[in-house]
Amino acid sequence: MSERDRYTLPTQAGKKLTLGQLTGAASAVECAAIVDRYPGPVLLIATDMQSALRLHDEIRQFTRHPVLTLPDWETLPYDSFSPHQEIISDRIATLYRLPTLARGVIILPVNTLMQRVCPHAFLHRHTLLMTKGQRLSRETLRAQLEQAGYRSVDQVMEHGEFATRGALLDLYPMGSEEPYRIDFFDDDIDSLRIFDVDTQRTLQEVTSINLLPAHEFPTDKAAIELFRSQWREQFDVRRDAEHVYQQVSKGTLPAGGE
């Protein structure tokens, strides 16, 4: 096999390229070479999430193109707990970038490949760009955050949380590596600053924040009504206050609702 054929993906249906006996980081080197030659995004399917993360860290060392991962939920159907917030954040960040990814590689475990994902139109429709000097009241932003699925807490510690203190609003957007502190002056955004979760001290100022939704599914009134109608078509309605139907009807997302 020539070097050109070795690093060129098949372009016809039914054709395949097989590379074997790759040990250690050799598979990452081969994948990086393919990514560098292919004029579009490459989908790399791993056997499990541990292998996907290893390939992600290794391939990044050998290519200048973006290397993304789409993590597995790491939960089973009917589990009574939700995926970790960091997993949800990473998934939403990757799904948001996919339509604009001209070159690079997306790595995901085979379990993730078998799951449905949200339409990209949903992510863009529920994304909010905030900039310094923008006219936006704290009450309006709080309402938008709650509608997007963010949780109000006393102190922000993880993705999907926000907290208010006077004219300040702390926020940890999904898909962001850093939390932000928003300082309001009347109904204007006076400053946007990164802060440290552990010390809660501000670090540096930024000019804008891209706010992604907190979930891969809508949680507004229209979505709740759709859930209620489809539930009634398939299942009996229980009056137990802790039942998933009653919780969602009240606007509360139960653990494991994903």
C-alpha positions as CSV (number, residue, x, y, z in Angstrom):
1,M,0.0,0.0,0.0
2,S,1.4,3.4,-1.0
3,E,1.7,6.2,1.6
4,R,-0.9,8.2,-0.3
5,D,-3.5,5.3,-0.1
6,R,-2.5,4.6,3.5
7,Y,-3.7,8.0,4.7
8,T,-6.7,8.5,2.3
9,L,-10.2,7.5,3.3
10,P,-12.4,5.7,0.7
11,T,-14.7,7.9,-1.2
12,Q,-17.1,5.2,-2.5
13,A,-19.8,3.3,-0.6
14,G,-18.7,-0.2,0.3
15,K,-15.0,0.5,0.1
16,K,-13.0,0.2,3.3
17,L,-9.4,0.8,4.4
18,T,-8.0,-1.5,7.0
19,L,-4.9,-0.7,9.1
20,G,-3.8,-3.4,11.6
21,Q,-1.2,-4.2,14.2
22,L,-1.2,-0.6,15.6
23,T,0.1,-0.7,19.2
24,G,0.6,2.1,21.7
25,A,0.2,5.6,20.2
26,A,0.6,4.3,16.6
27,S,-3.2,4.4,16.1
28,A,-3.3,8.0,17.1
29,V,-0.4,8.8,14.7
30,E,-2.2,7.1,11.9
31,C,-5.5,8.8,12.7
32,A,-3.8,12.2,12.9
33,A,-2.3,11.7,9.4
34,I,-5.7,10.7,8.0
35,V,-7.3,13.8,9.5
36,D,-4.5,16.1,8.1
37,R,-5.2,14.7,4.6
38,Y,-9.0,14.5,4.6
39,P,-10.7,17.7,3.4
40,G,-13.6,17.5,5.9
41,P,-14.5,16.2,9.4
42,V,-13.6,12.7,10.3
43,L,-15.7,10.5,12.7
44,L,-13.6,8.1,14.8
45,I,-15.6,5.4,16.7
46,A,-13.9,4.0,19.8
47,T,-14.9,0.8,21.7
48,D,-15.6,2.7,25.0
49,M,-15.3,6.1,26.6
50,Q,-11.9,5.3,28.1
51,S,-10.5,4.5,24.7
52,A,-12.1,7.7,23.3
53,L,-10.5,9.9,25.9
54,R,-7.1,8.3,25.4
55,L,-7.3,8.8,21.6
56,H,-8.4,12.4,22.2
57,D,-5.3,13.2,24.3
58,E,-2.9,11.4,21.9
59,I,-4.3,12.6,18.6
60,R,-4.1,16.2,19.8
61,Q,-0.3,15.9,19.9
62,F,0.0,15.0,16.2
63,T,-2.5,17.4,14.4
64,R,-3.2,21.1,14.3
65,H,-6.9,20.4,13.5
66,P,-9.7,20.4,16.2
67,V,-10.1,17.2,18.1
68,L,-13.5,16.8,19.7
69,T,-15.2,14.2,21.8
70,L,-18.9,13.4,22.2
71,P,-19.0,11.6,25.6
72,D,-21.3,8.8,26.5
73,W,-24.0,9.6,29.1
74,E,-22.5,6.9,31.4
75,T,-26.0,6.1,32.6
76,L,-28.4,3.4,31.8
77,P,-32.1,3.6,30.9
78,Y,-34.3,4.1,33.9
79,D,-31.4,5.1,36.2
80,S,-32.6,7.4,38.9
81,F,-29.7,9.8,38.6
82,S,-28.5,12.1,35.8
83,P,-25.2,12.2,34.0
84,H,-22.5,14.4,35.6
85,Q,-22.8,18.1,34.7
86,E,-19.3,18.1,33.1
87,I,-20.4,15.3,30.7
88,I,-23.5,17.2,29.7
89,S,-21.4,20.4,29.2
90,D,-18.9,18.6,27.0
91,R,-21.7,17.0,24.9
92,I,-23.5,20.3,24.4
93,A,-20.3,22.1,23.5
94,T,-19.4,19.4,20.8
95,L,-22.9,19.3,19.4
96,Y,-22.9,23.1,19.1
97,R,-19.6,23.1,17.1
98,L,-20.4,20.3,14.7
99,P,-22.2,22.2,11.9
100,T,-19.3,24.7,11.6
101,L,-16.5,22.1,11.9
102,A,-14.8,22.2,8.5
103,R,-11.8,20.1,9.4
104,G,-10.9,17.9,12.3
105,V,-12.0,14.7,14.1
106,I,-14.9,13.8,16.3
107,I,-14.2,10.9,18.7
108,L,-17.1,9.0,20.3
109,P,-17.7,5.6,21.8
110,V,-19.9,3.2,20.0
111,N,-22.6,3.5,22.7
112,T,-22.9,7.2,22.0
113,L,-23.2,6.5,18.2
114,M,-26.4,4.5,19.0
115,Q,-28.1,7.4,20.8
116,R,-30.2,10.1,19.3
117,V,-29.1,13.7,19.7
118,C,-30.9,17.0,19.7
119,P,-31.5,19.0,16.5
120,H,-28.8,21.7,16.0
121,A,-31.6,24.2,15.5
122,F,-32.6,23.8,19.1
123,L,-29.1,24.7,20.4
124,H,-28.8,27.8,18.2
125,R,-32.3,28.9,19.0
126,H,-31.6,28.7,22.8
127,T,-28.1,30.2,22.7
128,L,-27.6,33.7,24.1
129,L,-24.6,36.0,23.5
130,M,-23.9,38.5,26.2
131,T,-21.5,41.4,25.7
132,K,-20.1,44.1,27.9
133,G,-22.3,47.2,27.7
134,Q,-25.3,45.2,26.6
135,R,-28.7,46.4,27.9
136,L,-30.1,43.4,29.8
137,S,-31.7,43.5,33.3
138,R,-30.6,41.0,35.9
139,E,-34.2,39.9,36.3
140,T,-34.6,39.2,32.6
141,L,-31.3,37.2,32.5
142,R,-32.4,35.2,35.6
143,A,-35.7,34.3,33.8
144,Q,-33.8,33.3,30.6
145,L,-31.4,31.1,32.6
146,E,-34.2,29.3,34.4
147,Q,-36.0,28.7,31.1
148,A,-32.8,27.3,29.6
149,G,-32.6,24.8,32.5
150,Y,-29.9,26.5,34.7
151,R,-30.2,26.0,38.5
152,S,-30.2,28.8,41.0
153,V,-27.8,28.0,43.9
154,D,-26.2,29.9,46.7
155,Q,-22.6,29.5,45.3
156,V,-21.7,28.4,41.8
157,M,-19.5,25.3,41.7
158,E,-20.3,23.4,38.5
159,H,-21.7,23.8,35.0
160,G,-25.4,24.7,34.7
161,E,-25.5,26.8,37.9
162,F,-26.0,30.5,38.6
163,A,-26.2,32.6,41.7
164,T,-27.2,36.2,42.4
165,R,-25.9,38.6,45.0
166,G,-27.0,42.2,44.7
167,A,-25.8,43.6,41.4
168,L,-23.7,40.5,40.7
169,L,-24.7,37.3,38.9
170,D,-22.3,34.3,38.9
171,L,-22.8,31.9,36.1
172,Y,-21.1,28.7,34.9
173,P,-22.2,28.3,31.2
174,M,-22.5,24.8,29.6
175,G,-19.6,24.2,27.3
176,S,-17.4,26.8,29.0
177,E,-14.1,26.0,30.7
178,E,-14.5,28.9,33.1
179,P,-17.3,30.4,35.2
180,Y,-18.1,34.1,34.9
181,R,-19.2,36.9,37.1
182,I,-21.5,39.5,35.6
183,D,-21.7,43.0,37.2
184,F,-24.8,45.0,36.4
185,F,-25.2,48.7,36.5
186,D,-29.0,49.4,36.5
187,D,-30.1,47.4,33.4
188,D,-26.7,47.3,31.7
189,I,-23.9,44.8,31.8
190,D,-21.1,46.8,33.4
191,S,-18.4,44.0,33.3
192,L,-17.9,40.3,32.5
193,R,-15.1,38.6,34.5
194,I,-13.8,35.0,34.9
195,F,-13.6,33.9,38.5
196,D,-12.1,30.9,40.3
197,V,-14.6,28.3,41.6
198,D,-12.4,27.3,44.6
199,T,-11.5,30.8,45.8
200,Q,-14.5,32.7,44.3
201,R,-12.1,35.5,43.4
202,T,-12.3,37.3,40.0
203,L,-9.4,36.7,37.6
204,Q,-9.7,38.6,34.4
205,E,-12.2,40.5,32.3
206,V,-13.7,39.4,29.0
207,T,-15.8,41.1,26.4
208,S,-18.5,38.5,25.8
209,I,-20.0,35.2,26.9
210,N,-21.7,32.6,24.7
211,L,-24.5,31.0,26.8
212,L,-25.6,27.5,25.7
213,P,-28.7,25.8,27.0
214,A,-28.3,23.6,30.1
215,H,-29.9,20.5,28.5
216,E,-30.1,18.8,25.2
217,F,-33.8,19.1,25.3
218,P,-36.2,22.0,25.8
219,T,-37.7,22.7,29.3
220,D,-40.1,25.5,28.4
221,K,-43.9,25.4,28.7
222,A,-44.4,24.2,25.1
223,A,-42.0,21.3,25.7
224,I,-43.7,20.3,29.0
225,E,-47.1,20.3,27.3
226,L,-45.8,18.1,24.5
227,F,-44.4,15.7,27.1
228,R,-47.7,15.6,29.0
229,S,-49.7,14.9,25.9
230,Q,-47.4,12.2,24.6
231,W,-47.2,10.6,28.1
232,R,-51.0,10.3,28.3
233,E,-51.1,8.6,24.9
234,Q,-48.7,5.9,26.0
235,F,-49.1,5.5,29.8
236,D,-51.5,5.9,32.7
237,V,-51.2,9.1,34.7
238,R,-50.4,8.6,38.4
239,R,-51.3,11.2,41.0
240,D,-48.2,10.5,43.1
241,A,-46.5,13.9,43.6
242,E,-43.1,12.3,43.2
243,H,-43.9,10.6,39.9
244,V,-42.0,11.8,36.9
245,Y,-45.2,12.9,35.1
246,Q,-46.2,15.2,38.1
247,Q,-42.7,16.5,38.5
248,V,-42.3,17.5,34.9
249,S,-45.8,19.0,34.9
250,K,-44.7,21.3,37.7
251,G,-41.5,22.3,35.7
252,T,-39.2,20.2,37.8
253,L,-36.8,17.9,36.0
254,P,-36.4,14.7,38.0
255,A,-33.0,13.0,38.4
256,G,-32.5,10.6,35.5
257,G,-34.9,12.5,33.3
258,E,-32.5,12.5,30.4
